[in-house]
Amino acid sequence: MALVNKKEYRILDKKRFYLLWFFRILLLLLIALELTSDRSTFQFFYMIVFLLSFAPSIIRRTLSISLPLPFELLYILSLFTTVLGEKIFSGLLVQFILGIFFGIFGFLLMYILYYNSRIQTSPILITAFSFSFSVATGAIWTVFIFLLQTIAKIKFDTISKNYAPIGLLFTIIGAGVVSTAEYLYLTYGEGRILQNLLKAFMKKNPDLFIETEVKPKDIVKQIEQGESEQLEFKSSLRTNLHTKKPDKKIELSVLKTITAFLNTDGGTLLIGVADDGKVIGIDHDGFSNNDKFYQHYTNLIQNHIGNQYLPIIKSRLIQMDEEKTILKVNCMKSHKPVFLNMNDDDYFFVRIGPASVKLSDKKLLEYVKKKF
């Protein structure tokens, strides 16, 4: 996985630091104002929200999971509306935002689990978990508000006795909105906001999106089996080894193989391995470093196949020896037809033996009807 530039990390960390502490200072000011009133229970409530603002930092330090800045912004917004909940729509806006926030959080959790397993990605299961996780968390929050009113005797002037069912309904609406967006993204690739959020999350947490350790000797054994319907070698990602220059046809050949694997029964592509099985590495592709190589590869997938297929395209760079590195691409079987977009046209490929074959017209329709 390509690494995020260290300078970019520092800039994001500064933004996060200033943003979180701006919010925390506002909360401390609210607590200070409450000290002048007789509503001592609200001091306790604001202090709880103040402590919750440290949750992203705790997650980052204990679980080594860094949340994207836009996601933390949504989290801060949900906390801030919690503080203002007694004045804004009886706190119902809080429930709606919480539904969206925890729906996205549940989506990220399931995305990690599917990416690092060999289970076929199921958009319905991912979105169902996201929805259920959000509603369950919203229910816990509703119970928390109820306990504040009944046990801690905190009286929210604008919250009625019917708050619990209505608040939960707003959480369900928020969860439904974000779950629908997630399903459309996973199924049709629609949703630039989710795509950018997921891309940022993967960049910030590359260690969460890798396979278990693969030893060079295991790759050698795999190469010895030779090319087949589920195994193919490519000498390079973009360079024509005869002309020594980048060639779009070479990139197209790589993308054809990946698309064909997805449309058939899955398979493995090894880039940096010649047709005869000799490991030649990826250096001749002319990138300044391996991160640049991987970034170019990832851009090819996103631009010509689709970012929504990343959970079933698992890729990693493998150091075969001191001088040679290859890229291993494991493709799982897709639950829907995958098209390769080149020059504004869509092409459909399948694996027939050790070859990637294009289908069109009647054959394409028959294959899709039978396979999917």
C-alpha positions as CSV (number, residue, x, y, z in Angstrom):
1,M,0.0,0.0,0.0
2,A,1.3,3.4,-0.9
3,L,2.4,5.5,2.0
4,V,1.1,8.9,2.8
5,N,3.7,11.7,2.5
6,K,5.1,12.6,6.0
7,K,4.6,16.3,5.3
8,E,1.0,15.6,4.5
9,Y,0.7,13.7,7.8
10,R,2.1,16.7,9.8
11,I,-0.3,19.1,8.1
12,L,-3.3,16.9,8.9
13,D,-2.2,16.3,12.4
14,K,-1.9,20.1,13.0
15,K,-5.4,20.6,11.6
16,R,-6.8,17.8,13.8
17,F,-5.0,19.2,16.9
18,Y,-6.3,22.7,16.5
19,L,-9.8,21.6,15.5
20,L,-10.3,19.2,18.4
21,W,-8.9,21.7,21.0
22,F,-11.0,24.5,19.7
23,F,-14.1,22.3,20.3
24,R,-12.7,21.3,23.7
25,I,-12.1,24.9,24.8
26,L,-15.7,25.7,23.8
27,L,-16.9,22.9,26.1
28,L,-14.7,24.1,28.9
29,L,-16.3,27.6,28.5
30,L,-19.8,26.1,28.7
31,I,-18.8,24.2,31.9
32,A,-17.4,27.5,33.3
33,L,-20.7,29.2,32.5
34,E,-22.7,26.4,34.2
35,L,-20.6,27.0,37.4
36,T,-22.4,30.3,37.7
37,S,-25.8,28.7,37.6
38,D,-27.5,26.1,39.9
39,R,-27.7,23.5,37.1
40,S,-24.8,21.5,38.5
41,T,-25.9,18.3,36.7
42,F,-25.2,20.0,33.3
43,Q,-21.6,20.3,34.4
44,F,-21.5,16.6,34.6
45,F,-23.1,16.2,31.2
46,Y,-20.7,18.6,29.5
47,M,-17.8,16.9,31.1
48,I,-18.8,13.6,29.7
49,V,-19.0,15.1,26.2
50,F,-15.6,16.7,26.8
51,L,-14.1,13.3,27.6
52,L,-15.8,11.8,24.5
53,S,-13.9,14.3,22.4
54,F,-10.7,12.3,23.1
55,A,-12.2,9.1,21.6
56,P,-10.4,9.5,18.1
57,S,-7.0,10.0,19.9
58,I,-7.7,6.9,22.1
59,I,-8.6,4.8,19.1
60,R,-5.5,6.0,17.3
61,R,-3.2,5.1,20.2
62,T,-4.8,1.9,21.4
63,L,-6.0,0.3,18.2
64,S,-3.6,2.0,15.8
65,I,-6.5,3.1,13.6
66,S,-6.4,6.7,12.3
67,L,-9.7,8.3,11.3
68,P,-9.8,10.6,8.2
69,L,-10.1,14.3,9.1
70,P,-13.6,14.5,7.4
71,F,-14.8,11.7,9.6
72,E,-13.5,13.4,12.7
73,L,-15.3,16.5,11.6
74,L,-18.5,14.6,11.5
75,Y,-17.8,13.2,15.0
76,I,-17.1,16.7,16.4
77,L,-20.3,17.9,14.8
78,S,-22.3,15.1,16.5
79,L,-20.8,16.0,19.8
80,F,-21.3,19.7,19.4
81,T,-25.0,19.2,18.4
82,T,-25.3,17.0,21.5
83,V,-24.3,20.0,23.6
84,L,-26.8,22.2,21.8
85,G,-29.4,19.4,21.7
86,E,-31.8,21.0,24.2
87,K,-32.2,24.0,21.9
88,I,-32.2,22.3,18.4
89,F,-35.2,20.2,17.5
90,S,-35.4,18.7,21.0
91,G,-32.1,16.9,20.3
92,L,-33.5,15.0,17.3
93,L,-30.8,16.5,15.1
94,V,-28.4,14.8,17.4
95,Q,-30.0,11.4,16.8
96,F,-30.0,11.9,13.0
97,I,-26.3,12.9,12.9
98,L,-25.4,10.0,15.2
99,G,-27.2,7.6,12.8
100,I,-25.1,8.9,10.0
101,F,-21.8,8.9,12.0
102,F,-22.1,5.3,13.4
103,G,-23.5,4.1,10.1
104,I,-20.2,5.2,8.4
105,F,-18.2,3.8,11.3
106,G,-19.9,0.4,11.0
107,F,-19.3,0.5,7.2
108,L,-15.5,1.1,7.7
109,L,-15.3,-1.8,10.2
110,M,-17.0,-4.3,7.8
111,Y,-14.9,-3.0,4.9
112,I,-11.7,-3.9,6.8
113,L,-13.1,-7.3,7.7
114,Y,-14.0,-8.1,4.1
115,Y,-10.8,-6.8,2.7
116,N,-8.7,-9.0,4.9
117,S,-10.7,-12.2,4.4
118,R,-11.3,-14.4,1.5
119,I,-15.1,-14.2,1.9
120,Q,-16.8,-12.7,-1.2
121,T,-17.9,-9.1,-0.6
122,S,-21.6,-8.8,0.0
123,P,-23.0,-5.2,-0.3
124,I,-26.2,-6.3,1.4
125,L,-24.4,-7.8,4.4
126,I,-22.0,-4.8,4.8
127,T,-24.8,-2.2,4.7
128,A,-27.0,-4.4,7.0
129,F,-24.2,-4.5,9.5
130,S,-23.7,-0.7,9.1
131,F,-27.4,0.0,9.6
132,S,-27.7,-2.4,12.6
133,F,-24.6,-1.0,14.3
134,S,-25.8,2.6,13.9
135,V,-29.3,1.8,15.2
136,A,-27.9,-0.2,18.2
137,T,-25.6,2.7,19.1
138,G,-28.4,5.2,18.7
139,A,-30.5,3.1,21.1
140,I,-27.7,3.1,23.7
141,W,-27.5,6.9,23.4
142,T,-31.3,7.1,23.8
143,V,-31.0,5.0,27.0
144,F,-28.2,7.2,28.2
145,I,-30.4,10.4,27.8
146,F,-33.2,8.6,29.6
147,L,-30.9,7.7,32.5
148,L,-29.7,11.3,32.7
149,Q,-33.3,12.4,33.1
150,T,-34.5,9.8,35.5
151,I,-31.4,9.0,37.7
152,A,-29.1,12.1,37.3
153,K,-32.3,14.3,37.3
154,I,-31.0,16.4,34.3
155,K,-34.0,18.1,32.9
156,F,-33.8,19.0,29.2
157,D,-36.6,21.6,28.9
158,T,-37.4,20.8,25.3
159,I,-37.2,17.0,25.5
160,S,-40.6,15.5,25.9
161,K,-41.7,12.1,27.3
162,N,-41.9,10.9,23.7
163,Y,-38.3,11.7,23.0
164,A,-37.1,8.1,23.2
165,P,-39.2,6.6,20.3
166,I,-39.0,9.7,18.2
167,G,-35.2,10.1,18.8
168,L,-34.6,6.4,17.8
169,L,-36.8,7.0,14.7
170,F,-34.4,9.8,13.7
171,T,-31.4,7.6,14.3
172,I,-33.0,5.0,12.0
173,I,-33.6,7.6,9.3
174,G,-30.0,8.7,9.5
175,A,-28.7,5.1,9.4
176,G,-31.0,4.4,6.5
177,V,-29.7,7.4,4.5
178,V,-26.1,6.5,4.9
179,S,-26.7,2.7,4.4
180,T,-28.5,3.4,1.2
181,A,-25.5,5.6,0.0
182,E,-23.1,2.7,1.0
183,Y,-25.1,0.2,-0.9
184,L,-25.1,2.3,-4.0
185,Y,-21.4,2.8,-3.7
186,L,-20.6,-0.9,-3.3
187,T,-23.0,-2.0,-6.0
188,Y,-22.7,0.7,-8.6
189,G,-19.7,2.8,-7.6
190,E,-21.9,5.8,-7.0
191,G,-20.9,8.2,-4.2
192,R,-17.8,10.4,-4.4
193,I,-18.0,11.4,-0.7
194,L,-17.9,7.8,0.5
195,Q,-15.2,7.0,-2.1
196,N,-13.0,9.9,-0.9
197,L,-13.6,9.0,2.7
198,L,-12.7,5.4,2.2
199,K,-9.6,6.3,0.1
200,A,-8.4,8.6,2.9
201,F,-9.1,5.9,5.5
202,M,-7.0,3.3,3.5
203,K,-4.2,5.8,3.0
204,K,-4.0,6.6,6.7
205,N,-4.2,2.9,7.8
206,P,-2.2,0.9,5.2
207,D,-1.4,-1.9,7.7
208,L,-5.1,-2.7,8.0
209,F,-5.4,-3.5,4.3
210,I,-2.7,-6.1,3.8
211,E,-2.7,-9.9,3.6
212,T,-0.9,-12.2,5.9
213,E,2.9,-12.4,5.3
214,V,3.8,-14.0,2.0
215,K,7.3,-15.6,1.8
216,P,9.3,-15.5,-1.4
217,K,9.6,-19.3,-1.4
218,D,5.8,-19.5,-1.5
219,I,5.8,-17.3,-4.6
220,V,8.5,-19.5,-6.2
221,K,6.3,-22.6,-5.7
222,Q,3.4,-20.8,-7.2
223,I,5.4,-19.7,-10.2
224,E,6.6,-23.3,-10.7
225,Q,3.0,-24.4,-11.3
226,G,3.0,-22.3,-14.5
227,E,0.3,-20.0,-15.9
228,S,-3.3,-21.3,-15.8
229,E,-6.9,-20.1,-15.7
230,Q,-6.2,-18.7,-12.2
231,L,-2.6,-17.7,-12.5
232,E,-0.9,-15.3,-14.9
233,F,2.5,-13.6,-15.1
234,K,3.2,-10.1,-16.4
235,S,6.7,-8.8,-17.0
236,S,5.8,-5.2,-16.3
237,L,3.0,-2.8,-15.4
238,R,3.5,-0.3,-18.1
239,T,6.9,-0.7,-19.9
240,N,7.3,-2.4,-23.2
241,L,10.5,-4.4,-22.7
242,H,11.4,-4.2,-26.4
243,T,11.1,-0.4,-26.8
244,K,12.0,0.3,-23.1
245,K,9.2,2.9,-23.1
246,P,5.8,3.1,-21.3
247,D,3.1,1.6,-23.4
248,K,-0.7,1.8,-22.8
249,K,-1.1,-1.6,-24.4
250,I,0.9,-3.1,-21.5
251,E,-1.3,-1.4,-18.9
252,L,-4.4,-2.6,-20.8
253,S,-3.1,-6.2,-20.7
254,V,-2.7,-6.0,-16.9
255,L,-6.2,-4.5,-16.5
256,K,-7.7,-7.1,-18.9
257,T,-6.3,-10.0,-16.7
258,I,-7.6,-8.5,-13.5
259,T,-11.1,-7.9,-15.0
260,A,-11.2,-11.4,-16.4
261,F,-10.3,-12.9,-13.0
262,L,-13.1,-10.9,-11.3
263,N,-15.6,-12.1,-13.9
264,T,-14.7,-15.8,-13.8
265,D,-13.5,-17.6,-10.7
266,G,-10.8,-15.3,-9.3
267,G,-7.1,-15.7,-9.7
268,T,-3.6,-14.3,-9.1
269,L,-1.6,-12.0,-11.2
270,L,2.2,-11.7,-10.6
271,I,3.7,-8.5,-12.1
272,G,7.4,-8.6,-12.4
273,V,7.5,-12.2,-13.6
274,A,8.3,-13.1,-17.2
275,D,6.2,-15.6,-19.2
276,D,8.8,-18.3,-18.7
277,G,8.5,-17.8,-14.9
278,K,11.7,-15.9,-14.4
279,V,11.5,-13.2,-11.7
280,I,12.7,-9.9,-13.2
281,G,11.2,-7.4,-10.8
282,I,9.4,-4.1,-11.3
283,D,12.4,-1.8,-11.5
284,H,12.3,-1.6,-15.3
285,D,8.9,0.1,-15.1
286,G,10.9,3.3,-14.4
287,F,9.4,4.6,-11.2
288,S,11.5,6.4,-8.7
289,N,10.4,4.1,-5.9
290,N,8.0,1.3,-5.1
291,D,5.5,3.7,-3.6
292,K,5.2,5.5,-6.9
293,F,4.8,2.2,-8.7
294,Y,2.0,1.1,-6.4
295,Q,0.3,4.5,-6.6
296,H,0.3,4.3,-10.4
297,Y,-1.1,0.7,-10.2
298,T,-3.9,1.8,-7.8
299,N,-4.8,4.8,-10.0
300,L,-5.2,2.4,-13.0
301,I,-7.6,0.2,-10.9
302,Q,-9.6,3.2,-9.7
303,N,-9.8,4.9,-13.1
304,H,-10.5,1.9,-15.3
305,I,-12.1,-0.8,-13.2
306,G,-13.6,1.0,-10.2
307,N,-12.7,1.9,-6.6
308,Q,-15.7,-0.2,-5.4
309,Y,-13.8,-3.4,-6.3
310,L,-10.8,-2.8,-4.1
311,P,-12.2,-5.2,-1.4
312,I,-11.9,-8.1,-3.8
313,I,-8.6,-7.0,-5.4
314,K,-5.9,-7.6,-2.8
315,S,-2.5,-6.4,-3.8
316,R,0.9,-6.2,-2.2
317,L,4.5,-5.7,-3.1
318,I,6.8,-8.6,-2.3
319,Q,10.6,-8.4,-1.9
320,M,11.9,-11.6,-3.6
321,D,15.5,-10.9,-3.0
322,E,17.8,-7.9,-2.4
323,E,17.3,-6.5,-5.9
324,K,13.9,-7.7,-7.2
325,T,10.4,-6.8,-6.0
326,I,7.2,-8.1,-7.6
327,L,3.5,-7.1,-7.2
328,K,1.1,-9.9,-6.3
329,V,-2.5,-9.2,-7.2
330,N,-5.1,-11.6,-5.7
331,C,-8.5,-11.3,-7.4
332,M,-11.7,-12.8,-5.9
333,K,-14.7,-13.7,-7.9
334,S,-17.1,-10.8,-8.3
335,H,-20.8,-11.1,-7.4
336,K,-21.6,-8.8,-10.4
337,P,-20.3,-8.2,-13.9
338,V,-17.1,-6.1,-14.0
339,F,-16.3,-3.9,-17.0
340,L,-13.0,-2.4,-18.1
341,N,-13.4,1.2,-19.1
342,M,-10.9,2.4,-21.7
343,N,-11.3,5.5,-23.9
344,D,-15.0,5.9,-22.7
345,D,-15.9,2.4,-23.8
346,D,-16.7,-0.6,-21.6
347,Y,-15.2,-4.0,-22.3
348,F,-16.0,-7.4,-20.7
349,F,-13.3,-10.1,-20.2
350,V,-13.4,-13.6,-18.9
351,R,-10.8,-16.3,-18.3
352,I,-10.7,-19.2,-20.8
353,G,-7.8,-21.4,-19.9
354,P,-4.6,-19.2,-19.5
355,A,-6.1,-16.4,-21.6
356,S,-8.3,-13.4,-21.0
357,V,-11.0,-13.3,-23.7
358,K,-13.3,-10.4,-24.6
359,L,-17.0,-11.2,-24.8
360,S,-19.6,-8.9,-26.5
361,D,-23.1,-8.9,-27.8
362,K,-25.0,-12.2,-27.5
363,K,-22.1,-14.1,-25.9
364,L,-21.8,-11.4,-23.2
365,L,-25.5,-11.4,-22.4
366,E,-25.6,-15.2,-22.2
367,Y,-22.5,-15.3,-19.9
368,V,-23.8,-12.6,-17.6
369,K,-27.3,-14.3,-17.4
370,K,-25.7,-17.7,-16.6
371,K,-22.9,-16.5,-14.3
372,F,-24.5,-13.7,-12.3
